[in-house]
Amino acid sequence: MGLPEIVQVAREISVMVRVQGPDPKGLKMRNHAFHQYQSGITTLSASGMLVSKGLYNVGLAIRALGDDNQSGALVVTVASVVEPFLSLWHRENNSKGHPELISGAQIDILVENTMGAEDTEGLDREVPCWLSAQLLTLVDVPGSSLALQALVEASSGLLGHGWEIGWSLASNDSSAQNFTGIQSQRPMALEESANPSFIGKSLTKFAVLGVPLFSQNLPNITVSPSIKRGDFLLAAGSPFGIHSPAHFINSISVGTIANICPPGSPDKSFLMADIRCLPGMEGGPILDKNADLIGILIRPLRQKASGAEVQLLVPWEAIATARAYMLPEELKKAGLRNCHNLGNPNNQGKAFIYNSDLKGPINSIVKDPSCPSSATLEKAMASVCLVSVNDAAWASGILLNSEGLIMTNAHLLEPWRFGKATLSGKENGIKSGCPRPSGRNTKQGSEDMGPSISGFGGCFTEDKFAKYSSSSLYSGHKNIRIRLNHTRPWIWCDAKVVYISSGPLDVALLQLIHAPNQLSPVIVDFASPPLGSKAYVIGHGLFGPRCGLFPSVSVGVVAKVVKAKRSCFSLSVIKEYAGDIPAMLETTAAVHPGASGGLVVNFGGCMIGLITSNARRHGGGTVIPHLNFSIPCAALAPIFKFSQDMRDPTVLQDLDQPNAEISSIWALMPSLAPKPHPALPHSTPQDKMKEGKGSRFAKFISDTDIFKSSTGDSKPGKLPLENVLSKL
């Protein structure tokens, strides 16, 4: 199905929900990103979904809408838009019984009426139509609530990784913020916003509305039978709808499924989405590439320290499981599992697909597919692992071969070289009181850690890496643990450092002490990716070892390829490559702390870069997730050459050599090469005086050595750019 057809279906089932009522003290807008308040009346808005008759119990509609339920409809929205207007009795009795609103409160929905719309000179002339609605019931989704609570509690063990509910667009201070006449939220009570149980229950509660006078025919919606990371999704909602409904109703946003919780389970509790959404879109429907229903959008989680926002949605299966009457009557008798094949493991797809033809450390890609291949993309996901160092930091890594060689970033192992905190600092830190992710001799109480493999497997002899592993430089890294995601349950393995680049590229190599069978190494594409081509980023951003998640997926495009002169070694490794080699990739995919050492892949699921850093705003230092930098595969050619047989570590020496051009690129500085100036035909005494001053200034610059590296080599040093380039 094409995108216009999916959009049309989404617009037909998406509505705007408006709730207004008396609020003399102006308190009911608390915890809402935007609202209207005028003459003692508060107005809130959200999005909602018209539920087609194939998705709910006809008996419920008869009881709520009357026998002539052909002229009525049901709407599902988020409970947060109606909860401020619930009666005191209902709030005090913990939502028992039929929900009632306070006197004077009113609920309306706005339907985008596409019937008889006229298109005048290409302008959309659709006329919105407000319809009165009534609150039928509130729906708690315990499975989603508990899963979300568990995720937040697991993250609470990570330094600086506390979470709260809210949109990053909304202000956190107590001062009012105007958005064209709309005021922003007041801060949520600290004890509530930090409570994992409150977060889980508040985000996963829904309201069911009845609309008696609705008479429009709805499309026949079915539930998506398969949900996988990286899948396309489309959201329809009404951001800032209360300001100008005609402008904002049923706005469209597209993205991908970033992660699934719980991982590897056929019963999905909630999904993380890589999608741009705005306040007011919560409650709207999420459709897949076939216009099948995935679930309902909810408010995001926001990380307190960084402001990073994680968009969430609850699958329709979880909502239907919580309320059996949301299912068709005839299918309910047969059991939930027969409803649209929901929850059937055979229809859910597998997390990883193996293909023996794709194995090997290096493969050239000769065909650029027009759409992502599910098999190759999932193969790439299986090559990404989680790296834990000294129980104090985590990042991502990439499997390079079947012997257990792993590539990651050097700043994970030597953060002091890159202006980061030490391993015991706050960057991706794990509190000392948290359990060590070993899984060794443990029961299923920590099953998210999985089994462990330890001991020496004889993958290589120590003297093979005598040049590197015997160095005291690596002796401090004694507790490196790797979580492999290629199998279920995942496996924790011990690893050691075999190489850390001392050159301008932020790269290091680890080796599993004992490599398990059936590893899934990455496939590499050395070609320079075309500008504007799709880029998939796979890594363990934001959520560390205790959270028990597979790596997340985000999608963007290759925004820029910065090139440099290739070295002699790169020339010998990639003989067919003409011209300069890529030295830096910039992508628009969302990248967060913890994704360091992760994977950037193209449409074919082949590696095009190593995630390294992203940008920060000046002053405040806020991370800009959609501006990030990666090391292209061509610049890492010596590592891929070494990974083929791991017999000659001297091939890595080229990466240790100083390179002023690459150093200046990664310092976000212009080249320091002097430009020739034309000689002046005549010299006057005044010119000689100016020349003397200029020479003295040049001598001062030379003597102070401000452009030299603090490491003592001849690389150009970095200006204070910590507010521009940020290691993840």
C-alpha positions in Angstrom: 0.0 0.0 0.0 1.3 3.4 -0.9 1.8 6.3 1.6 -1.2 8.4 0.3 -3.5 5.4 1.0 -2.1 4.9 4.5 -2.5 8.6 5.2 -6.1 8.5 4.0 -7.0 5.6 6.3 -5.3 7.4 9.3 -7.2 10.6 8.7 -10.5 8.7 8.5 -10.1 7.1 12.0 -8.2 9.9 13.8 -10.0 12.6 15.7 -9.2 15.5 18.0 -10.6 15.2 21.6 -11.4 18.4 23.5 -12.4 18.5 27.2 -13.4 21.7 28.9 -14.9 22.6 32.3 -15.0 25.0 35.2 -11.7 25.5 36.9 -11.9 28.6 39.1 -8.5 28.0 40.7 -6.7 27.2 37.5 -5.4 23.8 38.6 -6.7 21.3 36.1 -4.1 22.1 33.4 -1.3 20.8 35.6 1.0 18.2 34.0 -0.3 19.2 30.5 2.0 20.6 28.0 -0.4 23.1 26.5 -3.8 24.3 27.5 -6.3 27.2 27.3 -7.6 29.1 30.3 -10.2 31.8 30.0 -12.8 33.2 32.4 -12.4 30.3 34.8 -12.7 27.6 32.1 -9.8 25.3 31.3 -9.7 23.5 27.9 -7.4 20.5 27.2 -7.0 18.5 24.1 -5.5 15.3 22.8 -6.0 13.0 19.9 -8.2 9.9 19.6 -9.1 7.0 17.4 -12.4 6.0 16.0 -12.7 2.2 16.7 -14.1 0.2 13.7 -16.7 -2.4 14.5 -14.2 -5.2 13.9 -12.3 -4.2 17.0 -14.9 -3.9 19.7 -17.9 -5.7 21.3 -21.1 -4.7 19.6 -22.9 -5.3 22.9 -21.0 -2.5 24.5 -22.0 -0.1 21.8 -25.7 -1.1 22.2 -25.5 -0.5 26.0 -23.8 2.8 25.6 -25.2 4.2 22.4 -28.7 2.6 22.2 -30.2 -0.1 20.0 -29.6 2.0 16.9 -25.9 1.8 17.3 -25.4 2.1 13.5 -25.5 5.9 14.1 -22.9 5.9 16.9 -19.2 5.2 17.3 -16.6 4.6 20.0 -13.4 6.6 20.4 -10.3 5.6 22.4 -8.0 8.3 23.7 -5.6 8.8 26.6 -7.1 9.1 30.0 -4.9 12.0 31.0 -7.1 14.4 29.0 -10.2 13.6 31.0 -8.8 12.8 34.4 -8.6 16.4 35.6 -12.3 16.7 35.1 -13.4 13.5 37.0 -15.6 13.9 40.0 -14.1 14.0 43.4 -16.0 10.8 44.4 -14.5 8.9 41.4 -11.0 10.0 42.2 -11.3 9.2 45.9 -12.7 5.7 45.2 -9.7 4.8 43.0 -11.6 4.8 39.7 -14.2 2.2 40.9 -17.6 2.3 39.1 -18.7 4.2 36.2 -16.6 7.4 35.7 -18.4 10.7 36.2 -17.3 14.2 35.3 -17.7 17.3 37.4 -20.7 19.5 36.8 -20.2 21.7 33.7 -17.5 19.5 32.1 -18.0 18.7 28.4 -16.2 16.4 26.0 -16.3 16.9 22.2 -14.5 15.3 19.3 -13.6 16.9 16.0 -13.9 14.7 12.9 -12.1 15.6 9.7 -15.1 15.5 7.3 -13.8 14.3 4.0 -17.2 13.8 2.5 -18.0 16.4 -0.2 -14.8 18.3 0.4 -13.8 20.6 -2.4 -10.3 21.2 -3.7 -10.0 24.8 -4.8 -6.7 25.6 -6.6 -4.9 22.8 -4.7 -6.0 24.0 -1.3 -7.5 21.5 1.2 -11.0 22.9 2.0 -12.2 20.2 4.4 -14.7 21.4 7.0 -14.2 20.2 10.6 -17.2 19.0 12.5 -17.5 19.0 16.3 -19.6 16.1 17.9 -20.6 15.7 21.5 -19.1 12.7 23.3 -19.6 10.9 26.6 -17.1 9.1 28.9 -18.0 5.4 29.0 -15.1 3.9 30.9 -11.4 4.1 31.8 -9.1 1.3 30.8 -6.0 0.4 32.7 -3.4 -1.8 30.9 -1.6 -3.6 33.7 0.8 -5.4 31.4 2.1 -2.2 29.8 2.1 -0.4 33.1 4.2 -3.0 34.9 6.7 -3.3 32.0 7.1 0.5 31.9 7.5 0.6 35.6 10.2 -2.1 35.5 12.1 -0.2 32.8 12.1 3.1 34.8 13.1 1.3 38.0 16.0 -0.4 36.1 17.2 2.9 34.8 17.0 4.4 38.3 20.2 2.4 39.0 22.1 4.5 36.4 23.6 7.7 37.4 21.9 10.7 35.7 19.3 8.5 34.1 16.1 9.3 36.0 12.9 9.6 34.0 9.7 11.7 34.1 6.6 12.1 31.9 6.5 14.9 29.5 7.4 16.5 26.2 10.9 18.1 25.9 9.1 21.0 24.2 7.3 21.9 27.4 9.0 24.1 30.0 10.1 22.5 33.3 10.1 25.7 35.3 7.2 27.3 37.1 7.0 30.3 34.8 4.3 30.4 32.2 5.4 29.9 28.6 3.2 31.2 25.8 2.6 29.5 22.5 0.5 31.9 20.5 -1.9 32.4 23.4 -1.6 28.9 24.8 0.1 28.4 28.2 2.5 25.6 28.9 2.5 23.1 31.7 3.2 23.7 35.3 5.8 21.3 36.8 4.6 17.9 37.9 5.0 17.2 41.6 8.5 15.9 42.2 7.4 12.8 44.1 4.9 11.9 41.4 7.2 12.5 38.4 9.9 10.4 39.9 7.7 7.5 41.0 8.1 4.5 38.6 4.7 3.1 39.5 2.9 6.5 38.9 4.7 6.8 35.6 3.7 3.4 34.4 0.0 3.7 35.4 -0.4 7.3 34.2 1.1 6.7 30.8 -0.8 3.5 30.0 -4.4 4.5 31.0 -7.0 5.0 28.3 -10.5 6.5 28.1 -13.3 5.1 26.0 -15.8 7.7 24.7 -19.2 7.2 23.0 -20.2 9.4 20.2 -24.0 8.9 19.6 -24.5 11.1 16.6 -21.6 9.8 14.5 -22.8 8.5 11.1 -19.7 8.3 8.9 -18.6 4.9 7.6 -15.3 3.8 8.9 -12.7 1.7 7.0 -12.3 -1.9 8.1 -9.2 -1.9 10.2 -7.3 -5.0 11.1 -4.5 -5.4 13.7 -0.9 -5.6 12.4 0.1 -9.3 12.6 3.8 -8.7 12.9 5.8 -6.0 14.7 9.6 -5.8 14.5 12.2 -3.2 15.2 12.9 -1.1 12.1 9.4 -1.5 10.8 7.7 1.6 9.2 4.9 3.3 11.2 2.7 6.3 10.6 1.0 8.5 13.3 -1.9 10.8 13.0 -2.8 13.3 15.6 -3.7 16.9 16.4 -0.7 18.8 18.0 -1.7 22.1 19.7 -5.2 21.4 18.4 -7.0 23.7 20.9 -5.2 26.7 19.4 -6.4 26.3 15.8 -8.0 22.9 15.0 -8.3 23.7 11.3 -4.6 24.0 11.1 -3.5 21.1 13.2 -6.1 18.4 13.1 -4.8 15.0 11.9 -1.2 16.0 11.2 0.9 13.2 9.9 4.3 11.9 11.1 6.2 8.9 10.0 9.0 6.9 11.6 10.1 3.4 12.6 9.7 1.1 15.6 12.9 1.7 17.6 12.5 -1.1 20.3 10.0 -3.5 21.8 9.4 -4.3 25.4 9.6 -6.9 26.7 12.2 -8.1 24.2 11.7 -11.4 22.4 8.2 -11.9 23.8 5.2 -12.5 21.6 3.1 -10.4 24.1 4.3 -6.9 23.5 3.6 -4.5 26.4 4.8 -1.2 24.8 6.9 0.0 21.9 9.5 2.7 21.5 9.1 4.7 18.3 11.7 6.7 16.4 9.2 9.4 15.3 8.7 13.2 15.7 5.6 13.9 17.7 4.3 17.0 19.4 2.0 17.6 22.4 -1.6 16.8 21.6 -0.8 13.9 19.4 -1.1 11.4 22.3 -4.1 9.2 21.8 -3.8 9.0 18.0 -3.6 5.8 16.0 -0.4 4.2 14.8 -0.6 2.3 11.5 2.0 0.1 9.7 2.9 0.0 6.0 -0.3 -1.9 5.2 -2.5 0.5 7.1 -3.0 -2.1 9.8 -3.4 -0.9 13.3 -0.3 -1.2 15.5 -1.4 0.7 18.6 -2.1 4.0 20.3 0.4 6.8 20.8 1.0 7.9 24.4 3.0 10.7 26.0 6.8 10.2 26.0 9.4 9.5 28.6 11.9 12.3 29.2 15.3 11.8 30.7 15.8 14.4 33.5 19.6 14.9 33.0 19.8 15.2 29.2 16.2 16.0 28.2 16.2 13.1 25.8 12.7 12.1 24.8 11.6 8.6 24.1 8.3 8.3 22.2 6.0 5.4 23.4 3.0 3.6 22.1 0.9 0.8 23.5 0.0 -2.0 21.1 -3.7 -2.6 20.4 -3.2 -6.2 21.6 -2.2 -5.0 25.0 -5.3 -2.8 25.3 -7.6 -5.5 24.0 -6.1 -8.0 26.5 -6.8 -5.5 29.3 -10.5 -5.1 28.2 -12.0 -8.2 26.6 -15.0 -6.3 25.5 -12.8 -4.4 23.1 -12.8 -7.6 21.1 -15.6 -8.8 18.7 -18.1 -10.9 20.6 -17.8 -13.9 18.4 -14.1 -14.0 18.6 -14.0 -13.4 22.4 -15.7 -16.7 22.9 -12.9 -18.4 20.9 -10.3 -16.7 23.0 -8.0 -13.7 22.5 -5.4 -15.6 20.6 -7.7 -16.1 17.6 -8.4 -12.4 17.2 -6.5 -11.3 14.1 -3.8 -13.8 15.0 -2.8 -11.6 17.9 0.0 -13.0 20.0 0.7 -16.0 17.8 4.5 -16.4 17.8 4.3 -17.8 14.3 2.9 -14.5 13.1 5.1 -12.2 15.2 8.3 -12.7 13.2 11.6 -13.6 14.8 14.0 -11.2 16.3 16.9 -12.4 14.3 17.1 -14.2 11.0 20.3 -16.1 10.1 21.6 -16.6 6.6 24.8 -18.6 6.2 25.5 -16.8 2.9 25.8 -13.5 4.8 28.5 -14.7 7.2 32.1 -13.5 7.0 34.1 -10.5 8.1 33.9 -8.5 4.9 31.5 -8.6 2.0 31.1 -6.1 -0.8 27.7 -4.8 -1.7 27.0 -4.5 -5.4 23.2 -3.9 -5.3 21.5 -1.0 -3.5 17.9 -2.2 -2.9 15.1 0.2 -3.1 13.8 -0.8 0.3 15.3 -2.3 3.4 15.7 -6.0 3.5 14.2 -7.5 6.7 16.8 -10.4 6.7 19.8 -8.2 6.3 18.6 -5.5 8.7 18.0 -8.0 11.4 21.3 -9.6 10.7 22.9 -6.3 11.3 21.0 -5.9 14.6 22.4 -9.3 15.7 26.0 -8.0 15.2 25.5 -5.2 17.7 26.5 -6.1 21.3 26.5 -4.3 24.7 29.8 -3.5 26.3 30.2 -3.0 30.0 33.5 -1.7 31.4 34.5 -2.1 35.1 30.8 -2.1 36.0 31.0 1.6 35.7 30.1 2.4 32.1 28.4 0.9 29.1 28.4 1.4 25.3 27.8 -0.5 22.1 30.1 -2.7 20.1 30.1 -4.4 16.7 31.1 -8.1 16.0 33.6 -8.2 13.2 34.2 -11.9 12.8 33.2 -15.3 14.1 36.2 -15.4 16.4 34.7 -12.8 18.7 36.6 -9.6 17.6 34.6 -6.6 18.6 35.0 -2.9 17.5 33.9 -0.1 19.8 35.0 3.5 20.6 38.3 4.3 22.4 36.6 6.9 24.5 34.7 4.1 26.4 38.1 2.8 27.5 40.1 6.0 27.8 37.5 8.8 28.4 40.1 11.2 29.7 41.6 11.5 26.2 38.3 12.8 24.9 37.2 15.3 27.6 34.8 12.9 29.3 34.5 11.8 32.9 36.4 8.8 34.1 34.8 5.4 34.1 33.5 6.1 37.6 31.9 9.3 36.5 28.4 10.1 35.4 28.7 9.4 31.7 26.6 6.2 31.1 27.5 5.3 34.7 26.2 2.5 36.8 25.8 3.0 40.5 28.2 0.9 42.6 25.3 -0.7 44.4 23.8 -2.2 41.3 24.2 -5.9 40.5 27.0 -6.8 38.2 25.7 -8.0 34.8 27.3 -11.4 34.9 24.4 -13.8 35.2 26.9 -16.3 36.5 25.3 -19.0 38.7 22.1 -17.0 39.0 18.5 -18.0 38.7 15.8 -16.4 36.5 15.4 -13.6 39.0 17.9 -11.8 36.8 17.0 -13.5 33.5 17.5 -10.2 31.7 21.2 -10.7 32.2 21.1 -14.2 30.6 23.8 -16.9 30.9 27.5 -16.2 31.0 30.5 -17.6 29.3 33.9 -17.3 31.0 37.3 -18.8 30.8 39.9 -19.0 28.1 38.7 -20.5 24.8 42.0 -20.4 23.0 40.8 -18.0 20.2 44.3 -16.7 19.9 47.6 -16.8 21.8 48.7 -13.9 23.9 52.0 -13.4 22.0 50.0 -12.9 18.8 49.1 -9.5 20.2 52.3 -8.9 22.1 52.8 -5.4 20.7 49.4 -4.3 22.2 48.2 -6.6 25.0 51.4 -6.6 26.9 51.3 -2.9 27.1 50.6 -1.3 30.5 48.2 1.0 28.6 45.5 -1.8 28.6 46.3 -3.4 32.0 43.7 -1.3 33.8 40.7 -2.7 31.9 40.3 -5.9 33.9 36.5 -6.2 33.9 35.1 -6.0 30.4 31.8 -7.8 29.8 30.1 -8.3 26.5 26.4 -9.1 26.1 25.8 -10.9 22.8 22.3 -10.5 21.2 22.5 -13.1 18.5 20.8 -15.8 20.5 18.0 -16.3 23.1 18.6 -15.9 25.9 21.4 -13.5 25.3 24.9 -14.4 26.6 27.4 -12.4 28.7 31.0 -13.1 27.9 34.3 -11.8 29.3 36.6 -9.8 27.0 39.9 -8.1 26.9 41.4 -5.1 25.1 43.6 -5.9 22.2 44.0 -2.5 20.6 43.2 1.1 21.3 44.1 3.6 18.6 46.4 6.4 19.6 45.8 8.2 16.4 43.0 10.7 15.5 40.2 8.1 15.1 38.2 7.1 18.2 38.3 3.3 17.8 39.3 0.3 19.8 39.2 -3.5 19.5 38.1 -6.1 22.1 38.4 -9.8 22.0 36.0 -12.3 23.6 38.1 -14.6 25.8 35.8 -17.5 24.8 33.8 -17.0 21.6 30.5 -18.9 21.5 29.2 -20.6 18.3 27.0 -19.0 15.7 28.2 -15.4 16.1 26.7 -13.0 13.7 29.4 -10.7 12.3 28.6 -7.5 10.5 28.6 -7.1 6.7 30.7 -4.1 5.5 30.2 -1.6 2.6 33.3 0.5 2.0 31.7 2.7 -0.6 30.9 6.4 0.2 27.1 6.5 0.9 25.1 8.8 -1.3 23.9 12.0 0.3 20.2 11.7 1.2 20.3 7.9 1.3 18.7 6.1 4.3 20.9 5.5 7.3 19.8 3.1 10.1 21.5 3.6 13.5 21.6 0.6 15.9 22.9 0.9 19.4 22.2 0.7 23.1 21.4 4.4 23.6 19.9 5.6 26.9 19.1 2.1 28.3 21.9 0.2 29.9 22.6 -3.4 31.0 19.9 -3.6 33.7 17.1 -2.5 31.4 17.1 -5.8 29.5 16.5 -4.3 26.0 17.8 -5.2 22.6 19.6 -2.4 20.8 17.3 0.3 19.6 16.9 1.3 15.9 16.5 4.9 14.6 16.4 6.0 11.0 17.6 9.1 9.2 19.6 10.0 6.1 23.2 10.6 5.3 23.4 14.4 5.6 27.1 14.9 4.8 30.2 13.0 3.9 33.5 14.7 4.8 36.4 13.3 2.9 40.2 13.3 3.4 43.2 12.1 1.5 43.5 8.4 1.8 46.7 7.0 3.4 49.0 4.5 1.7 47.5 1.7 3.6 44.0 2.5 2.7 45.1 2.6 -0.9 46.4 -1.0 -0.7 43.3 -2.2 1.2 40.7 -0.6 -1.1 42.4 -0.6 -4.5 39.2 0.0 -6.4 38.4 3.1 -4.5 39.2 6.3 -6.5 39.8 9.7 -5.0 39.7 10.8 -1.4 38.2 8.5 1.3 35.3 9.4 3.6 36.7 10.5 7.0 33.4 11.5 8.7 29.7 10.7 8.2 26.9 13.0 9.4 23.4 11.5 9.7 20.0 12.8 10.9 19.1 9.6 12.7 18.5 10.0 16.5 21.6 9.1 18.5 21.8 9.1 22.3 24.5 8.4 25.0 25.2 4.7 25.2 25.1 4.3 21.4 28.8 4.8 21.1 30.4 2.0 19.2 27.1 1.2 17.6 26.3 0.6 13.9 25.3 2.7 11.0 23.9 0.6 8.2 22.4 1.3 4.8 19.3 0.0 3.1 20.9 -3.4 2.6 21.7 -3.8 6.2 25.4 -3.3 5.6 27.7 -1.3 7.8 28.7 2.1 6.5 30.0 3.7 9.8 30.8 3.4 13.5 28.8 5.7 15.8 31.1 8.0 17.6 29.7 11.3 18.8 27.0 13.9 18.4 26.6 17.6 18.9 25.7 19.7 21.8 24.2 23.2 21.9 26.3 26.1 22.9 25.9 27.3 26.5 23.5 24.9 28.0 25.2 21.8 26.6 22.0 20.1 25.5 22.7 17.1 23.2 21.3 17.4 19.7 20.3 13.8 18.9 19.7 14.3 15.2 23.2 15.8 14.5 25.7 13.0 14.9 29.1 11.9 13.6 30.3 8.4 12.6 33.6 7.0 11.3 33.1 5.6 7.8 34.2 2.0 7.0 36.7 3.2 4.4 38.6 5.1 7.2 38.6 1.9 9.3 40.0 -0.3 6.4 43.0 -1.5 8.5 40.7 -2.9 11.2 38.6 -4.9 8.7 41.8 -6.2 7.0 43.1 -7.3 10.4 39.7 -9.0 11.3 40.0 -11.4 8.4 42.6 -13.6 10.0 44.0 -11.6 13.0 47.5 -12.8 12.2 49.2 -9.5 11.6 48.5 -6.7 14.1 51.0 -4.4 12.4 48.4 -3.5 9.9 46.8 -1.4 12.6 49.8 0.8 12.9 48.5 3.1 10.2 45.7 4.1 12.5 48.2 5.2 15.1 50.0 7.6 12.9 49.4 11.3 13.3 47.2 12.8 10.6 46.6 16.5 10.8 43.8 16.5 8.2 41.7 13.9 10.0 42.4 15.4 13.4 41.1 18.8 12.2 38.0 17.2 10.7 37.1 15.5 13.9 37.9 18.6 15.9 35.4 20.5 13.7 38.2 22.8 12.7 39.3 24.0 9.3 42.5 22.8 7.8 45.6 24.4 9.3 47.6 24.2 6.1 49.0 27.7 5.4 47.8 29.5 2.3 50.4 31.2 0.1 50.2 35.0 -0.1 51.3 37.0 -3.2 54.5 39.0 -2.7 54.1 42.8 -2.5 55.9 44.7 -5.2 57.3 47.4 -3.0 57.9 47.7 0.7 57.5 51.0 2.7 58.8 51.8 6.2 55.2 51.6 7.4 55.0 48.1 5.9 58.2 47.0 7.6 56.8 48.2 11.0 53.6 46.2 10.4 55.6 43.2 9.2 57.6 43.4 12.4 54.5 43.4 14.6 53.0 40.5 12.6 56.2 38.5 12.9 56.4 39.0 16.6 52.7 37.9 16.9 53.5 34.8 14.8 56.5 34.0 17.0 54.3 34.3 20.0 51.7 31.9 18.6 54.6 29.5 17.7 56.1 29.7 21.2 52.8 29.1 23.0 52.0 26.0 21.0 48.3 26.5 21.4 47.4 24.3 18.4 49.5 21.3 19.6 47.9 18.3 21.2 48.2 17.8 24.9 49.2 14.2 24.3 52.6 15.3 23.1 52.3 14.2 19.5 52.2 16.5 16.4 48.4 16.3 15.9 46.6 19.7 16.0 45.0 20.1 19.3 41.3 20.8 19.8 39.9 24.2 20.6 37.4 24.2 23.5 34.6 22.5 21.5 33.0 20.5 24.3 29.8 22.4 23.7 29.9 21.4 20.0 31.2 17.9 19.7 30.1 15.4 22.3 31.2 11.9 22.8 28.3 9.6 23.5 
